[in-house]
């Protein structure tokens, strides 16, 4: 199977370079998404088109969360023949005020709800949310094999927040209970779900990264397992609250997730609860793993793609977190996108 996929990859890569690749929107299957700056630099746009991708996502800071700015970004994308999948905003994706019930929680929730309204008014129908207490943690980046720089997780080494993110943690010695973490989620989702339904903007919730571990005396007990997701989405009880499935996070958790990634896709995908898929691979599970190329982790990603096609998933699919390659960031992007397209073509042909 892997040799067949590699042959398909070479073909897809050649078609990408030659400009003869089939457009992602002309066949059934997930819609491939490319991350792009909100200014949409001409070289970024050109590279996106060379890859044969027409769906893009971007992000803004707090000052950019206005209807007028969102509309400008969407129109800018459309002027280049691109379709805007989502606009993220870091200040509303991970919020300790909400996950830990800290002062300022109600203000954050109101800002979140207003952002949903602004997105809808600008014609944007998806927002990615990460209900991860204290965010994403790794050891410092390093080599997972000779010459390959990537992000590493190793509980035997000091761990730091990704991208140097500062934690909003007034009392680092306080111990939180699982009940508190659940209560804080319920308080949040019961307020934002009705707004999401009203304005027709879907909220996809990302898994905890890494899943299942307690960080800084805070249990990450909700979006770290199949049962946690199932209970949380049942509490939300909304067609507009679902899953952003990061396959890498799920693989990091291994057996602690309760269901493997294939079973998870089949369950939530068949119930229209998969809103976005982050498509990536890792070398192992907690307590030690590295983020790898798609064909170099412990999971056969062709099986993941086959499962997505089996449930006829037609939402967004975004490759991310690949290791650095010589030649700049576009090299890893081209390799990842080409590999994903090869997997998708193979899965569709076997459907």
LINMO-V492434 format. One record per residue. N is the residue number from 1. RES is the residue in one letter. SS is DSSP state (H for helix, E for strand, L for the rest). PHI is phi as a letter, one per 30 degrees, with the letter a starting at -180 (NA if undefined). Layout:
N & RES & SS & PHI
N & RES & SS & PHI
This chain:
1 & X & L & NA
2 & X & H & d
3 & X & H & d
4 & X & H & d
5 & X & H & d
6 & X & H & d
7 & X & H & d
8 & X & H & d
9 & X & H & d
10 & X & H & e
11 & X & H & d
12 & X & H & d
13 & X & H & d
14 & X & H & d
15 & X & H & d
16 & X & H & d
17 & X & H & d
18 & X & H & d
19 & X & L & i
20 & X & L & c
21 & X & L & d
22 & X & L & d
23 & X & L & d
24 & X & H & d
25 & X & H & c
26 & X & H & c
27 & X & L & b
28 & X & L & d
29 & X & L & k
30 & X & L & d
31 & X & E & c
32 & X & E & d
33 & X & E & c
34 & X & E & c
35 & X & E & d
36 & X & L & b
37 & X & L & d
38 & X & L & d
39 & X & L & d
40 & X & L & h
41 & X & L & e
42 & X & H & e
43 & X & H & d
44 & X & H & d
45 & X & H & d
46 & X & H & d
47 & X & H & d
48 & X & H & e
49 & X & H & d
50 & X & H & d
51 & X & L & d
52 & X & L & i
53 & X & L & c
54 & X & L & c
55 & X & E & c
56 & X & E & b
57 & X & E & b
58 & X & E & b
59 & X & E & b
60 & X & E & b
61 & X & L & d
62 & X & H & e
63 & X & H & d
64 & X & H & c
65 & X & L & d
66 & X & L & c
67 & X & H & e
68 & X & H & d
69 & X & H & d
70 & X & H & e
71 & X & H & d
72 & X & H & d
73 & X & H & d
74 & X & H & d
75 & X & H & d
76 & X & H & d
77 & X & H & d
78 & X & H & d
79 & X & H & d
80 & X & L & c
81 & X & L & i
82 & X & L & c
83 & X & E & c
84 & X & E & d
85 & X & E & d
86 & X & E & a
87 & X & E & b
88 & X & E & c
89 & X & E & b
90 & X & H & e
91 & X & H & d
92 & X & H & c
93 & X & H & d
94 & X & L & b
95 & X & L & b
96 & X & H & d
97 & X & H & e
98 & X & H & d
99 & X & H & d
100 & X & L & c
101 & X & L & i
102 & X & L & d
103 & X & L & e
104 & X & L & j
105 & X & H & d
106 & X & H & d
107 & X & H & d
108 & X & H & d
109 & X & H & d
110 & X & H & d
111 & X & H & d
112 & X & H & d
113 & X & H & d
114 & X & H & d
115 & X & H & d
116 & X & H & d
117 & X & H & d
118 & X & H & d
119 & X & H & d
120 & X & H & d
121 & X & H & d
122 & X & L & c
123 & X & L & i
124 & X & L & c
125 & X & L & c
126 & X & E & b
127 & X & E & b
128 & X & E & c
129 & X & E & b
130 & X & L & b
131 & X & L & d
132 & X & L & c
133 & X & L & e
134 & X & L & i
135 & X & L & i
136 & X & L & c
137 & X & E & b
138 & X & E & b
139 & X & L & d
140 & X & L & d
141 & X & L & d
142 & X & E & a
143 & X & E & d
144 & X & E & c
145 & X & E & a
146 & X & L & e
147 & X & L & i
148 & X & E & c
149 & X & E & d
150 & X & E & a
151 & X & L & d
152 & X & E & c
153 & X & E & b
154 & X & E & a
155 & X & L & d
156 & X & L & d
157 & X & L & c
158 & X & L & d
159 & X & L & c
160 & X & E & b
161 & X & E & d
162 & X & H & d
163 & X & H & i
164 & X & H & i
165 & X & L & d
166 & X & L & d
167 & X & L & d
168 & X & L & d
169 & X & L & b
170 & X & L & e
171 & X & L & b
172 & X & L & d
173 & X & L & c
174 & X & L & d
175 & X & L & c
176 & X & L & c
177 & X & L & c
178 & X & H & d
179 & X & H & d
180 & X & H & d
181 & X & H & d
182 & X & H & d
183 & X & H & d
184 & X & H & d
185 & X & H & d
186 & X & H & d
187 & X & H & e
188 & X & H & d
189 & X & H & d
190 & X & H & d
191 & X & H & c
192 & X & H & d
193 & X & H & e
194 & X & H & d
195 & X & H & d
196 & X & H & e
197 & X & H & d
198 & X & H & d
199 & X & H & c
200 & X & L & i
201 & X & L & c
202 & X & E & d
203 & X & E & c
204 & X & E & c
205 & X & E & c
206 & X & E & d
207 & X & L & d
208 & X & L & d
209 & X & L & b
210 & X & L & d
211 & X & L & d
212 & X & L & i
213 & X & L & c
214 & X & E & c
215 & X & E & c
216 & X & L & h
217 & X & L & i
218 & X & E & c
219 & X & E & d
220 & X & L & c
221 & X & L & c
222 & X & L & c
223 & X & L & c
224 & X & L & b
225 & X & L & a
226 & X & H & d
227 & X & H & d
228 & X & H & d
229 & X & H & d
230 & X & H & e
231 & X & H & d
232 & X & H & d
233 & X & H & d
234 & X & H & d
235 & X & H & d
236 & X & H & d
237 & X & L & h
238 & X & L & b
239 & X & L & d
240 & X & L & c
241 & X & E & b
242 & X & E & b
243 & X & E & c
244 & X & E & c
245 & X & E & d
246 & X & E & d
247 & X & H & d
248 & X & H & d
249 & X & H & d
250 & X & H & d
251 & X & H & d
252 & X & H & d
253 & X & H & d
254 & X & H & h
255 & X & H & d
256 & X & H & d
257 & X & H & d
258 & X & L & j
259 & X & L & b
260 & X & L & d
261 & X & H & d
262 & X & H & d
263 & X & H & d
264 & X & H & d
265 & X & H & d
266 & X & H & d
267 & X & H & d
268 & X & H & d
269 & X & H & d
270 & X & L & d
271 & X & L & c
272 & X & L & h
273 & X & L & c
274 & X & E & c
275 & X & E & c
276 & X & E & a
277 & X & E & b
278 & X & E & c
279 & X & E & c
280 & X & L & a
281 & X & E & b
282 & X & E & b
283 & X & L & d
284 & X & L & a
285 & X & L & b
286 & X & L & e
287 & X & L & c
288 & X & E & b
289 & X & E & a
290 & X & E & b
291 & X & E & d
292 & X & E & b
293 & X & L & d
294 & X & L & e
295 & X & L & c
296 & X & L & b
297 & X & L & c
298 & X & L & d
299 & X & L & c
300 & X & L & d
301 & X & H & d
302 & X & H & d
303 & X & H & d
304 & X & H & d
305 & X & H & d
306 & X & H & e
307 & X & H & d
308 & X & H & d
309 & X & H & d
310 & X & H & e
311 & X & L & d
312 & X & L & h
313 & X & L & d
314 & X & L & b
315 & X & L & d
316 & X & E & d
317 & X & E & b
318 & X & E & b
319 & X & E & d
320 & X & L & a
321 & X & L & i
322 & X & L & d
323 & X & L & d
324 & X & L & d
325 & X & L & b
326 & X & L & d
327 & X & L & j
328 & X & L & j
329 & X & H & d
330 & X & H & d
331 & X & H & d
332 & X & H & d
333 & X & H & d
334 & X & H & d
335 & X & H & d
336 & X & H & d
337 & X & H & d
338 & X & H & d
339 & X & H & d
340 & X & H & d
341 & X & H & d
342 & X & H & d
343 & X & H & d
344 & X & H & d
345 & X & H & e
346 & X & H & d
347 & X & H & d
348 & X & H & d
349 & X & H & d
350 & X & L & c
351 & X & L & d
